[in-house]
Amino acid sequence: MGKIGIFDSGFGGLTVLRAIMDMLPQYSYVYLGDNSRAPYGDRSFDVVHEYTLECTEWLFNHDCDLVILACNTASAKALRQIQQIDLPKRADSKRVLGVIRPTTEQIGHYTKTGHIGVVGTKGTIASNSYGIEIEHYFPDIQIHQEACPIWVHLVENELVGTPGSDYFVQYHLEHLFKANAPIDTLLLACTHYPLLYSSIEKFLPNNVRVISQGPLVAESLKQYLHRHSEFESRLSTKGGIEFYTTDSNEVFDLRGGRFFAEDIASQTIHL
Ligand code: DGL
């Protein structure tokens, strides 16, 4: 029976895994963090595609029938090519889903003013994936995007809450809000950013609601499996989770626990 693979360039996908496992604890999961090559945020389309495909295939070879790219950068830069070109050639019976569509399908329901702020990595923002997808589902909504290249590093290096980290959080939020658009919803379009929540909150104008993707992705997966019952019946319902990283498993266990809100015991793999 198949497992569900959750992939991220590093730790961020653990925030999505947490939400998915809280909602769908019956399935069996495999998490892979490509920590040795993270962050992906500034890398080219070709490189993000190459790394993401490699990790996806590793998860396929470790009993996963479905892989969720729990990374916005990989979803923005690699998902379409994997779904449309690689999968039909290499693994027709497997499925790969991203985090952008589940988010954009829902995000329009959160705003009253019709103005949404989107923060993400350089790669995610430059791809304009959120612009394109939100326009598709909610054509009347205006989005205001801000690339925050350093935020992933603040999280990965455990600097959250320090004055240096707060400086860069404030810097990007001020930039996003400087045009005085009536933004009432801030979408964290990077799976690392929920870890910066306490800092983000400090520098946000009043009445702006912060949305993390985990619960949206979990709900969308639940609905996907409901709609595709034949595929769902191929999945193991024995529960359980295995963690793998391409870098030190000791570091992964130490840092990953904060993202997953639970202790982790991972294994190092070499791709
Ligand atoms: N977690 C990734 C995302 O959601 C960002 C980390 C990276 O740049 O690799 O975009």
Residues whose N, C-alpha, C, O or C-beta is under 5 A from the ligand:
A	BS01	DGL	S9 G12 A38 P39 Y40 G41 A70 C71 N72 T73 T121 V152 A189 C190 T191 H192
